Amino acid sequence: MDYRNCTLCPRMCGADRAAGQTGFCRCPGTALVAKGMLHHWEEPALAGNGGSGAVFFGGCTLGCKYCQNAAISGGAVGSPTDSAGLRRMFEELIAQGAENIDLVTPTHYLPTILPALTPRLPVPVVYNCGGYERVETLQALEGKVDIFLPDLKYADPQLAKQLSGAEDYFPVATAAIREMVRQTGAPVWQGDRLLRGTVIRHLILPGYVDNSLRVLDWIGENFAPGEVLVSLMRQYTPMGGLPAPLNRRVSDEEYDAVLSWMYLNRLEGFIQEKDSADSGFIPDFSLYNS
């Protein structure tokens, strides 16, 4: 696995990033770290008391139009960091009390990240991604990731095309999630802390309840109760410039409908309060946009 003829993500653009070419992600052949921090706003089973040791990487392989991390996801943003530098960052976060190391949007930097995960860290490693992943790439993570934290954004291919430029999102993401669950197995707990497992996040989009219901149906039809956890997210925050209905927050009626469907599918996991839809919960990346 390297940056030459890059096929790390499903775009498979083939850019020789090692030679300075940039592909869909517009990122170079070295990891760009936009921010490392103790992140207290992840799911309680991950954040715990100390917070997740979140490492936010610059760039992304999706490019969602409503992205809350748009300040860093749109391209080559962050400080160039090699594998040794990443390892030091992980260890510093753990020394500060991090409950885990939370790799946020890491896929396009795996050739740099993977060496930094050896030897194994003393806390779980979380792979926090948009769900749009190649199974072949995920297989290189076996034994190195304890908790997968993928999104499952869309069941509707046209919505995926419109908002993320990825009409094939649903079949690609569902295959990826099956591989993640194969690697982690069912959730393993230590008290109220999650040590191992797969947590599928779904962000409810205003005006697209049917999409959410189809996502939850797929999870309920493909996994036994308790085999995966679901994080039903109400935090959609209008970022500006988007047409209706994406220019508003999720309504109480929309949220209640999706939450009821989650329970009907016998899905377990996490929910968010109404006040989570606040830009104050988005990390400040302003010091890292260079």
Protein Blocks (a to p, Z undefined) as FASTA:
>chain_A
ZZehiakbmnlnopafknopacfkopafbdcdfbdcddfkbcfklnmmnopaddddedjf
kopaklcklmmmnmcedjdddfklmmmmmmmmmmnopabdcdehkllmmmmmmmmmpccd
fbdcddddehiacfklmmmmgokafbdcdddfbfclklmmmmnopaklmmmmmmmmmmmm
mmnopaddehjacfbdcdddddddehilmmmmmmmmmmmmmpcehkaccdddfkbccebh
iacfklcccdfklmmmmmmmmmmnopacddddfklmcfklpccfklmmZZ
